[in-house]
Amino acid sequence: MKKNRGHLTPVDVEDALRDLQSRTLAKLDGDFARLIYLASTRDYNSGRYEHDGLKFHFTSLVADQALAVAHREVFVRLALSSLKILVRELDHYIRSGYARPDELLKNWNDLEAYRILSPAQDDPLTIKLFISNVKIALAIVGSTWKDAPPNPDPQCASQLPSPAR
Amino acid sequence: MSGTVGLLGIGFLLLVVMVFLLRKSESGSGDLQWSASYNSTQFEDRRNALLDCIFGPDDWTFVLNQASKDVRRLFLRERKEIALYWLSEIRGQARAAMRFHLANARKSQKLQPMSELKLAVDYLSIRVKCALIGAILLVQGPVGLRWLVRQAGGLSDQLRGLLEVVTKMGTLQEKASVPD
C-alpha cells in the first residue's frame, strides 16, 4: 500500500484524506469533535501532524499533509459557520463527550484551550473570528448549562480527545 | 540598502497575494504547484464569507433573541475588535501596495500620468473609506454594521483592484526601468 516514499503527490494525499475521513472522522460525532481530534494529532513542538495508521498505509509526509488538509477543512467550515450553528455544535460536543460539562466550560473559559484548535497556516482574520465566536458560543452555552442538569448518560468520554491533550 | 530589500520583500509578498487572488485552480504537475493551487482555491469566496460573518446581521439577530445582556455586550465588543482588525489589514495591504508601486515608479522611465493619478485617487479613496468605517465603528459601535456589509465588500474589491493595477504597472515599469 505504501507508495512513493519520500515524495508527495496530490493522489497520495487525496487517498490518505479519503481514508482518514471514512475510517476516523466519520466516526466522530460533529465537527467540533473532529476539529479537536485533528488539532490533537499535531505535535506542538514540530507543528507536524502524526497518525500511526495513515503513516503505516502511506508515508509520514503524506499523513502530515492529509491531516493538515482535513484540519483546515473542518476549521474553515466551523469558523465560517453562523454563531447559531457554532453554538449548536459546541453544545452537542459538550453533551456527548463529557460527564461534567460545568468542569469543561470552566476550563475552556479559564485556560482558553480553544486557541490551539486552529491550523497554524490559516488566515489570521479567520482564526481571530473563530476564537471570538467560540468565546461568545461558550458564554451562550454556559448560560444554558446553568439551568440544565448534566447529561446522566454521556457517550464514552474517553473516545473524544480534549484540546488539552 | 536595507530599505530597498524591505521594499522588494513587500513587493514579492504582494505578488504572492496577487497569485492567490487571480489563480483559478489551474492543474499543476509538481508538488509545489499542487500545494499552491490547493491553498488558493476559493480564496475570494472565503473573504466574502468572512465579511458576511463579521458584518452580517444573522449572528446579531441570534444573540439578540437568545442571549443575556452580558453576552450581547460581549458579542458587540468582540465584533468591533474583529472589524477594526480587518480594517487595519486593508489599510496595511493598501499601504504596502503603494510602497511597492512607488519603489518601482522611481526607477521607471515611462511613467503614465493618468494611470498614476488614477492609482493615487484609488488609494486615497480606500484610506478615506477605512477612516470612515473606523470612525463609525468607534462612535456608533457594531450596531451600525448592517449597512457596512456593502461598504466592506466594496472596500475589499477596491483593494483587490488596486493590487491588480499596482502589479500590472509594476511589470510594465520593470521592463522600462533604469538600471542602477
Interface residues (C-beta under 8 A of the other chain):
Chain A: H7 L8 T9 P10 V69 V76 L80 S82 L83 K84 V87 D123 P124 L125 T126 K128 L129 S132 N133 K135 I136 A139 I140 S143
Chain B: D31 W34 Y38 R46 A49 L50 C53 I54 D58 D59 F62 V63 Q66 A67 S68 D70 V71 L74 F75 E78 R79 E81 I82 Y85 W86 E89
